[in-house]
Amino acid sequence: MEGVPASGQSGCESCHGPGSKHIEVGGGRGRFIVNPGKDPAACFECHAETEAEFNLPQHHPVIEGHMNCMQCHDPHGGDIFKPAGGLAMARHNESCAQCHREQTRPVVFEHEAMREGCTVCHNPHGSINRKMLVDADPNLCFRCHAQNPVGTGKIYIGVVDHTAFLRQATCWASGCHTSVHGSNVDPFLRY
């Protein structure tokens, strides 16, 4: 079961290893204490599904050692948002904003999805889709924006028929909505 220590241990030892070994060698910094910030293996003991996501073609470089789980998650909890059954994360986009400043900056015309958090569109651990998107383009946008009135054979977004536009490419690759996170100049998310 995801999030439950496989070893059956609880408390500090479930992530940091047996404290008795640390005491046997006289204590000291880093002696027989597992540091999940240096090696994600301790986290993967309980989060095997997450480990599998890091092996998908598009992923944050955790298994390569260029990032660690603690850069986004606080295993000790603190005063932060904690989804059911998950490790604590900073509120909404704060964890992502530490590295992805340009995508999370304040803008005049915000894409409403940004209020829900980055994970509405991206899987932060890994994906088969480019940019770690949760769905292939343009299906991602269709989750919230598309209407297909019965019998018309057309795809509407709002009151605009987008059928011909969608044949060209995705919402942003076709040159229409190029500022998908938000824009300071255009309410239709263009630069």
N, C-alpha and C positions, 0 to 999 in steps of 0.2 A: 504494500500500500504506500502510495506517494506521501512523503513527509513524516513517516514513522521510522525511527531508527531500525535498520535491519538487524543490528546486533542485540536488540532488546534493551540496550542500555538507555538511560535517560540522563538528563542534566549535562554537566560539562563534559563528562567522559564520552558521551555519545558522539561528540565532534572532535574532542581534543585528545582522546585516548586515555588509558588508565593512569590516574594520578599516582598510583602506587609505584610505578616504574620511575616516575619523575622524582619521587621522594627517595627511592632506593639509591639513586645516584647523587643524592645530596642537593636536589633542587637546582636552581640556576636557570637562567634565561635560555629557552629553546631546547632544553635537555629532555628528550623523550616526551615532549608535548607536541602534538600535531597542530600545525598552523594552517587551517583551511584557506587563509589568504594567500598562501604560497602554492598550494596544491589543491585543485578542486576534487581530488579523489575522495576526501572526507565527505564532501557535500554529495557526491555521486553515490555514496553508500546508500543514501535514502532517496535520492532524486535520480533514479535510473532513466526515467523518461526525459528529463532535462539533459542528461548526458547524451542521449540519443539525438536530441535536437541539435546539440553542438557538433554532431557529425554530419549534419545536412550540408549541402553545398554552400549555402549562404549563412554565415554565423558570426557572432562576435568571437574574437580570437582567444577564448578562454583555454581551450585544450592545447593551444600552441604556446601558452604561457605569457601572452602579451596583455592579458586582463585576468582578473579573478572575480569570484562570485561576490566578494565583499564590496566591490566598487559599485554595485547596484543594490545589494541586499544587506541588511543589518540582521544577522542571525540572533542578536540579543534583544531585538524588539524596539526599545526606545519609544519615543512619542511620535510615531509615524504610522502611515497607512499600512494595514496588514490584511491582504485578501484572505478569504476563508481557506485554510489549509496551506497557505503559502508563507514564504519568508517575508519579513517586513521590508517595505520599499518606501522611498520618499514619496510624498504626495504627488499623484498624477505624473507629470512630466519631469519632475525635479531630478531624478536619477539620470534620465536620458540627457537632460540639459547640461550636465557636467561636461560631456564630450560633444554633444550635438547642439552647440549654441545657436548656430544660424537657423536651424529648423525650429527651435523653440523660443525664438525672440518674440517680444510683443509686436503686434502689427495692428494696423487700423482695421483691416478686414480679415478677421480670423476665420479659418476653416472650422466649422462647428465641431468636427471630429477631434480637434486639439483639446477641447474641453473635457472629452471623455478619456483622453490619455493616448499615448503613442501606441499602446498595444491594441487599439481598435483596428489599426492598419498594419502593424508590424509585430512579428513574433521576435522578442528580444533575444531568444536563445538561438534560434536558427530556423531556416525555411528552405524549401526547394525553389522559391521565387526570388527574383532579384530584389535587392534592398530589404531583404527579410520580410517581404510583404506576406500577409496571411492568405491572400488569394491572388490568383493570376489576373493580370490586367485584361480587360477593363472590368472584370467581375467584381473587383474590390469596390469600385465606385457604385456599382449597381446595388450593393448591399443596402445603401442608404438613399440613393438618388434616383433610381430608374423606376418608371412606371410603364407598363405595357398594356394600354387599354385593349380589352378583348375585341378581336375582329379587325384591328387597324393594321397589324403587322409592323407597327412603328414603336420606337422607344423614345419616350419623353422623359426629360429631366426638367422638372418644373413645368412650364407651359411651352417649352421649346422642343421641337422635334429634333432629336439627336441621331436619328437613324443613319443619315449620310455621313455625319462626322465620325461616328464610331467605326465606319468601314475604313477610315484613314488610319487610325491608330488609337491608342489609349487617350484618356482625357487630357493628360499632360504632354504626351509624346507627339500628339497631333498639332501642338502649338496653341491650343486653346486655353487650358487652365494650367499654365506652367509654374505657378507659384502655389503648389498644392497645400502647403502648410499655412499660408496666409499672405496677404499683400498689403502694402501701404498705399497703393494707388488705384486698385480696382476691386470692386465687390465680387467680381466673377473670377477672382484668384488668378490674375495675370500680372506680369511684371510691368 
